[in-house]
Amino acid sequence: MALSNPPGCAAGSGGAPQRVAQLEERIAILTDLRDSLVRRMPWLAAPDGTADEQAA
């Protein structure tokens, strides 16, 4: 998904790096939580096996 930036948007994106860092931290926490749950309850793994690969 591509995002377009309206003219003048770059000037207001000073907090973007901090927001990206916050999101990456939340993603890491949620990924760890998901992997932990799948290890404990393997039936929660995605049908395509992707959760199994990540939890191993």
Secondary structure by P-SEA (a helix, b strand, c coil): cbbbbcccccccccaaaaaaaaaaaaaaaaaaaaaaaaaaccccccccaaaaaaac
